[in-house]
Amino acid sequence: MSARNAASSAPGGRRAFGQLLAHYRRAAGETQESLAPQILCERSVLSRIETGDRVPSEPLVKRCDAKLRTGGALYKLWRETDWYPDLAYPDWFQRRLNLEAKAVSVSEFTVQVIPGLLQSEEYVHALFSRDADPARRAQRIRTRLGRQERFLCSGGPLLIAVVDESALRNVVGSPRVMAVQCRFLLNVGKLPNVRVQVAPASNSNLMRPRTSMTLIRLPDGEEWAYYESLDRGHFSDDPAVVARYAQSYDVLRADCLSANDSAAFIRNALEEYGRGREGHYKRRVLGEEQPQPPRRHQLRGNRPRYPRLHPRAGQ
């Protein structure tokens, strides 16, 4: 068994890392209060890392190694630790769940996949089907579906979703699953607090964000911008950052299909999936060359065939 697999299967990976960090901190004569500002971290965050309640970021671990002169021991353990063996979501996504639980409005744009708050049960099961751990898979499915309850009920918070066409074309599970998902979008789109709009691929003038993004507003007026990179989520409540994301979102929403036109677009996708035309969508997504009707003027041998010119009347 490799070192990484051994560390991944060992219980208490977070706790072991936190204990090692605390050991090196004390050996260096530092307290949490004295070390935190030196590694550009809040004391409360450092405390949670040492107790195993928070996952440290890679830059933070490297700063700890440098300050405490560990010879890279912390970073090595950080790389070999499976931080989320029993969690449906990493702790940074748990932060988003906490914000959603209090939100009065959520506005999001997604590419490749349907927004989590608008995924049908069949779609969710297909999305997590590759998770080899049955218990973890079941927990992730319960958590994903549980997020929706607050938004998809009478009097729920405002939920606006701009869905890139790629999310409708990307087949998750099977054409049947996608047909159920399209029908689900049409149904929830009728709720008074839910609006679903499509950003069509055919509109090259749309100013799409480079990644999926979400704007969350809380009851006290506090606003957060959220987006994901390859392996983590990013949050900002900086008014300037939120304003920049909000402007991009408002421009995108104004230029994409209206809610009514989007419903018609989704109904068309539903009809296509209802006929099991998964291959049709895959060709469109991958940009494969479509069969073309034979052209009128073909090459004959090595010479082009030119149309015969007929003189007009009076010539």
N, C-alpha and C positions, 0 to 999 in steps of 0.2 A: 504494500500500500504506500502510495506517495505521501510526502510530508503534508501536502495540502489536503489530501483525502483524510489523513489521520486527524488533522486539526479540525476538518469539517465535521467529522463524526463524533468528536469529543464534546461532551456537555460542558457548559459554562465557559464558552469561548470568550464571551464579552467580559465575564468576571475575571478570567485569567489575564486578559489584556489589562484591565483596570488595576489589578493587583500588581502587575509588573510595572506599570506606569507609576503607581504610588510608591513602589519600592525604590525606583530610580530617583523619584522626586525627593524622598526623605534622605536618600544617600547623598544627594547633592546639597542637602541642608535647606531645601526650599519648602515653603508651605503652599497650600493651594492659592492663598491670597497673593503671595509673592511671585509665584510662577505664572499665574494666569496672564497678567499684562505682558510678560516677556514672550509669551507664545501667541499673543494677539487673541486671547480667549477670555471669556467671562469666567469668574470663579465658579458660578453655579454650573456652567457647562462642564468645566474640568471635574467638578465633584460628581456629576452624573456619569462621566466617562469612567472615572475610577470605581464607581459602584456597579458598572456594567449596564446602566440604564440608558446610555446614549452611545451611538456609533461615532467615532472620531473621523474627521475627513482626512484624506491623504496628506494635504499640505500641513495640517495641524500635527499629524504624527511625525512628519519630517522635522518640523520645528522643535518638537519635544526631543527627538533624537539629537538634534544639533545642540540644544541648550543643555540637556542633561548628559551629553557625551556618552551615549549608550553604544556607540559603534554600529548603529543601525539595527539594534535588537528589536526595538519597538516596531519599526517599519516591517521587518521580516515577519514578526508575529501578526501584524495587521494584515499583511498579504495572505497569510496562511489560515486566517480565521474565516469561517462561514458565519457572517454576522446575523443572518436571518433564518436559522434552521427551523424555527417554530412559529414564525410570524407570517400573517397573511400579507403584510406590507412592511417595508422598512420604516424606520421611525420618521424619516423626512416626509413620507407619504402620510403617516399618521397625523402629522401636523396639518396636512391638507384636509383630512377627514374631520379634524377638530374644527377647522374653519368652516367647512361645509355644514356642520351640525348647527352652527350659529348664524349662517349667512341669510340675508334677506334677498340677495340676488346673486346668481352665478351666470357669467357670460363666458362661453368658451369656443375655441376654434380647434378642430382636430383634423389630422391627416392620417391616412392609412387605416385607422380603426374608428369605429363608432364611439362617441363619448361614453364613458363608463356609466354616467347617470341615465343614459338612454339605451342601454343594451338590453336586448331581450334575454330571457332565461336560457334559451337554446344557444344564443350567441355566446353568453358567458361560459356555459359548459364547454362549448367548442374551443373557446379562447384558452381555457385552462386545461384542456384535455391532455397536453403533453407533460404536465406535472406528474412525475412518477410516484409521488407520495400521496396516497389517497386521502389521508387525514388533512394534509396541508392544502390539497386541491379543494376539498370540501369546505375548508375554512375560508379560502380565498373567494370561492363562489358565494358563500353566505355573506361575506363582508361586502362584496361588490353589489349584490342585490339589495343588501340592507341599506346601502347608501341612497338608493333610489326612493325609499319609502317616503321620506320627508318631502321630496319634490314632486312626486307623482300622485299626490293625494289632493283632496279638495282644500283650497286655501293655502297650498304650498308656496314656497318662495318662488320668485321669478327665475326662470331658467331659459336662457337663450343659447342655442347651439348653432354655430355655423359649421357645417360638415363639408369638408373637402370631398369632391367627387371620388377621389381615390379611396375613401373609406367605404363608399358604396360599391366600388368595383373590386376591392380586395376581398376575395372569397374566403370567409372564415367558416370552417366546417364543411359546408356543402351548399349547393344552390338552394336546397330546401331550407337550410338554416338562414341563409340570406333573405329568402322570401319571407320567412317569419319575422326577421329583423326589420325589413322594409314595412311590413304591415304594422309592426309595433310602433315604428316612427310615425306612421300616419295616424295611429290612434292617439298616442300621447301628444301629438302636435295639435290635437283638438282641445286639449286642456286650456283653460283661460290663462294659466300662468306659464305655459310652455310654448316656445316658438322654435321651429326648426327651419333653417335655411341652408341651401346647398350652394357651394362655390364651384361652378362647373369648370371642367378642364378646358372647355372650348373658348373660354374668355381669357385671352392672354393678357388683357389689361388689368386683371385683378391684382391688387397689391397684397399678395398672401404673405403672412408672417413666415419666417423660415422654419418654425417649429410649432407644435401645438401649444396653445397658451390659454390661460384662464384668468378672469378678473372676478374677484370675490368681494362683495360689500357686506359689512357687518351692521348690526342694528344701530350702533353708535356713530355710523358714518365712516368708520375706518375702512380703508380699501387696501386690498392686496393684489399683486400681480404674481402669477405662478406660471412657470414653464419647466419642461423637463429636458435634460441633456441625456446622453447615452445611459448613464448609470445613476442618476440622482435627480431630485427636484430642486428648484430654485425659487425662493420667495423674496419679495421686496414690498415694503410699505412706504418706500421713498416716494413722496408726492410727484416728483419729477418723472420717476420711472413709471409709476402707475399712469400718469397723464399720457406719457408717450405710448404705452401699450393700449390705453383706452382709445387714443386717436387712431392708431392703426386698426383697431378692432372696429371702430365706428365707420371708417372709410371702407373696410372690407365688407361689412354688413350692408352698407348702403349700395355697393356695387354688385353684390351677388344676387342670386334669384330671390324674389319675394317669398313670403311664406306660402302663398297660394301656388306660385309657379314651382316652388320647391316640392310641394306636395304632388304636383303633376309629374315632376321629374322622378320622384320616388315611386309613384305608381307605375311609371314606365319601367323602372328597374324591377319592380315587383313582378310585372308581367313577363319580363325577360327571364328572371330567375324561376318563375313559375313554369316556364317551358324548359327549365334545366339547361339554360344556355351559358354555363360557366365558361366554356371555351371562348365564346364570343367576347365576354368581358376581359378574359386574360389577354386576348390578342390586342384589345384596345389599350389595356394598361401597359403592356410591354412594348407597344408601338410596332407590332409586327406588321409586315406588309400584308394588306388585305387583297383577296383575289380581285383582279380587275377585269372588266369586260374586254373582249378582244377589240383592239383598235381598228378603225376603218381602213387605215392605210398601213399595211404591213410591209416588212422588207421581203423581197423575193430574191432568193439567191444572195448575191453580194451587192445588189443594186436596190436603191430605194424605189418604191412605187409611188409615182406622183398622180394626183387626180387629173383626170382628163378635163381640159378646159373647154367649155361650150360657149360659143359666141352669143352675146345677148342680142335680142331683137334690135335691128337697126344698125348693128355693127358690121 
